């Protein structure tokens, strides 16, 4: 697991999945989580992105997603609480909230993703 996640203790999280424009809601498959937003007890945010983002995202979505990620990092410097709340209920565009939790350590699947994802 990512060492900093362990050190911070109780960590809230928000997992965002990638749903391309042509995603069919009729298909029972799950969209891949490509972004984990972690919030520590002090309210600081960390962004962990899937290491294979460029191969997972369709070319027509990649530039937009990368600009969103840059925007998230910038906005977190000024409005961490507001941004985290927004990301925990995002339902529009190619990034959609999949799961929100109060303690990352209670969600083994998300812990596993956190250990593999790369901080931006």
C-alpha positions in Angstrom: 0.0 0.0 0.0 1.1 3.6 -0.6 3.1 4.4 2.5 1.5 7.9 2.9 -2.0 6.4 3.0 -0.9 4.3 6.0 0.7 7.2 7.8 -2.4 9.4 7.5 -4.6 6.9 9.3 -8.3 7.5 8.7 -8.7 8.5 5.1 -11.9 9.3 3.3 -12.0 8.5 -0.4 -13.9 9.1 -3.6 -13.4 6.7 -6.5 -14.1 8.0 -10.0 -14.6 5.7 -12.9 -14.1 6.4 -16.6 -17.2 6.2 -18.8 -16.5 7.1 -22.4 -19.1 8.9 -24.5 -20.2 5.7 -26.2 -20.6 3.8 -22.9 -23.7 1.6 -22.9 -25.6 1.5 -19.6 -27.3 -1.6 -20.8 -24.0 -3.6 -20.5 -23.5 -5.2 -17.1 -19.7 -4.4 -17.1 -18.2 -2.1 -14.7 -16.3 1.0 -15.8 -12.7 1.1 -14.6 -11.8 3.3 -11.7 -9.1 5.7 -13.0 -8.9 8.3 -10.1 -8.9 8.0 -6.4 -9.3 11.2 -4.4 -8.1 10.8 -0.8 -8.9 13.2 2.0 -7.0 13.0 5.3 -8.2 14.0 8.8 -6.8 17.5 8.2 -8.9 17.9 5.0 -5.9 17.7 2.6 -6.6 16.0 -0.7 -4.4 13.7 -2.7 -5.1 12.5 -6.2 -4.1 9.0 -7.3 -4.5 8.1 -11.0 -4.5 4.8 -12.8 -1.0 4.2 -14.1 -2.4 3.1 -17.5 -4.8 6.0 -18.0 -3.5 6.7 -21.5 -4.3 3.2 -22.7 -7.7 3.1 -20.9 -9.1 6.4 -22.1 -10.3 6.8 -25.6 -8.2 9.3 -27.6 -11.1 11.7 -27.9 -11.5 11.8 -24.1 -7.8 11.7 -23.0 -7.0 15.4 -23.4 -10.2 16.4 -21.6 -9.5 14.0 -18.7 -5.9 15.2 -18.4 -7.1 18.9 -18.3 -9.7 17.9 -15.6 -7.0 16.3 -13.5 -4.8 19.4 -13.7 -7.8 21.6 -12.8 -8.6 19.3 -9.8 -5.0 19.8 -8.5 -5.2 23.6 -8.9 -8.6 23.8 -7.3 -7.6 21.7 -4.4 -5.0 24.4 -3.4 -7.8 26.9 -2.9 -11.0 24.9 -2.1 -10.3 21.4 -0.9 -13.5 20.8 0.9 -15.8 22.1 -1.9 -13.9 20.2 -4.5 -14.0 16.9 -2.5 -17.8 17.3 -2.1 -18.2 17.9 -5.8 -16.1 14.9 -6.8 -18.0 12.7 -4.4 -21.2 13.3 -6.4 -20.0 13.8 -10.0 -22.4 12.3 -12.5 -21.7 14.1 -15.7 -19.0 13.6 -18.3 -16.4 10.8 -18.7 -15.5 10.9 -15.0 -18.3 9.7 -12.8 -18.3 8.9 -9.0 -18.4 5.2 -8.5 -17.8 4.9 -4.7 -17.4 7.1 -1.7 -16.2 5.9 1.7 -15.3 7.2 5.1 -12.3 5.0 5.8 -10.1 3.6 3.0 -8.8 0.9 5.3 -12.3 -0.7 5.4 -12.4 -1.0 1.6 -9.8 -3.6 0.4 -10.5 -3.1 -3.3 -9.9 0.6 -3.0 -6.8 0.0 -0.9 -5.4 -2.3 -3.6 -6.0 0.4 -6.2 -4.4 3.1 -4.0 -1.3 0.9 -3.8 -1.0 0.7 -7.6 -2.1 4.2 -8.6 0.3 7.1 -9.1 0.0 10.4 -7.3 -0.4 13.5 -9.4 
